[in-house]
């Protein structure tokens, strides 16, 4: 797990680096989360890839927060069962 805080949607280069890291790790799916609304460039870059993004993720953020929490719980549970 890697965490960074971006006040705005990450620039396209960060998205490309994220997908490159996901490829290097050999994982089927990696996740990028940030508190801002995703730019069209980031959303288009990640669309159609096995990785996903959670934009507008803030404490008390409702659906996005719940979806991300569920995602983390599932990932940790799967990792512990290995």
The 8 nearest C-alpha neighbors of each residue, nearest first, counted from 0:
[[1, 2, 29, 30, 71, 31, 3, 74],
 [0, 2, 3, 31, 30, 17, 32, 29],
 [1, 3, 0, 4, 32, 31, 33, 5],
 [4, 2, 5, 1, 33, 32, 31, 6],
 [3, 5, 6, 33, 2, 34, 32, 7],
 [4, 6, 7, 33, 9, 3, 8, 34],
 [5, 7, 35, 4, 34, 8, 33, 9],
 [8, 6, 35, 5, 9, 34, 36, 33],
 [7, 9, 37, 35, 38, 36, 10, 5],
 [10, 8, 13, 7, 5, 11, 14, 41],
 [11, 9, 12, 13, 8, 14, 41, 40],
 [10, 12, 14, 13, 41, 15, 40, 9],
 [13, 11, 15, 14, 10, 16, 9, 17],
 [12, 14, 16, 11, 15, 10, 9, 17],
 [15, 13, 17, 11, 12, 16, 41, 18],
 [14, 16, 12, 18, 17, 13, 19, 11],
 [17, 15, 19, 13, 14, 18, 20, 12],
 [16, 18, 14, 20, 15, 19, 13, 21],
 [19, 17, 21, 15, 20, 16, 22, 14],
 [20, 18, 16, 22, 21, 17, 15, 23],
 [19, 21, 23, 17, 22, 18, 16, 24],
 [20, 22, 18, 24, 19, 23, 29, 26],
 [21, 23, 19, 25, 20, 24, 18, 26],
 [24, 22, 20, 25, 21, 19, 26, 18],
 [25, 23, 21, 26, 22, 20, 19, 27],
 [26, 24, 22, 23, 21, 27, 20, 28],
 [27, 25, 24, 28, 21, 22, 29, 23],
 [26, 28, 49, 25, 29, 50, 21, 22],
 [29, 27, 50, 49, 26, 30, 51, 21],
 [28, 30, 50, 21, 51, 26, 31, 27],
 [29, 31, 51, 52, 50, 32, 28, 53],
 [30, 32, 52, 53, 51, 33, 29, 17],
 [33, 31, 53, 52, 54, 30, 56, 34],
 [32, 34, 54, 56, 35, 5, 55, 53],
 [33, 35, 55, 56, 57, 54, 6, 36],
 [36, 34, 55, 7, 8, 33, 54, 37],
 [35, 37, 55, 54, 8, 38, 34, 7],
 [38, 36, 8, 54, 42, 41, 35, 39],
 [37, 39, 40, 41, 8, 42, 36, 9],
 [38, 40, 42, 41, 43, 37, 44, 36],
 [41, 39, 43, 38, 42, 44, 11, 37],
 [42, 40, 44, 38, 43, 39, 11, 14],
 [41, 43, 39, 45, 44, 40, 46, 37],
 [44, 42, 46, 40, 41, 45, 39, 47],
 [45, 43, 41, 42, 46, 40, 14, 15],
 [44, 46, 42, 48, 43, 41, 47, 51],
 [47, 45, 43, 48, 44, 42, 51, 50],
 [46, 48, 45, 49, 44, 43, 50, 51],
 [49, 47, 50, 46, 45, 51, 44, 28],
 [48, 50, 28, 27, 51, 47, 29, 45],
 [51, 49, 28, 29, 48, 30, 45, 52],
 [52, 50, 30, 45, 31, 29, 49, 53],
 [51, 53, 31, 30, 32, 54, 50, 45],
 [52, 54, 32, 31, 56, 33, 55, 63],
 [53, 55, 33, 56, 36, 37, 32, 34],
 [54, 56, 34, 35, 36, 57, 33, 53],
 [57, 55, 34, 54, 33, 64, 63, 60],
 [56, 58, 60, 34, 59, 55, 64, 33],
 [59, 57, 60, 64, 56, 61, 34, 63],
 [58, 60, 61, 57, 64, 56, 65, 62],
 [61, 59, 57, 64, 58, 63, 56, 62],
 [60, 62, 64, 59, 63, 65, 58, 66],
 [63, 61, 65, 64, 66, 60, 67, 59],
 [64, 62, 66, 65, 61, 56, 67, 60],
 [63, 65, 67, 60, 61, 62, 66, 56],
 [66, 64, 68, 62, 63, 67, 69, 61],
 [65, 67, 63, 69, 64, 68, 62, 70],
 [66, 68, 70, 64, 69, 65, 63, 71],
 [69, 67, 65, 71, 70, 66, 64, 72],
 [68, 70, 72, 66, 67, 71, 73, 65],
 [69, 71, 67, 73, 68, 72, 66, 74],
 [72, 70, 74, 68, 73, 69, 75, 67],
 [73, 71, 69, 75, 74, 70, 76, 68],
 [72, 74, 76, 70, 71, 75, 77, 69],
 [73, 75, 71, 77, 76, 72, 78, 70],
 [76, 74, 78, 72, 77, 73, 79, 71],
 [75, 77, 73, 79, 78, 74, 72, 80],
 [78, 76, 74, 80, 75, 79, 73, 81],
 [77, 79, 75, 81, 76, 80, 74, 73],
 [80, 78, 76, 81, 77, 75, 74, 73],
 [79, 81, 77, 78, 76, 75, 74, 73],
 [80, 78, 79, 77, 76, 75, 74, 73]]
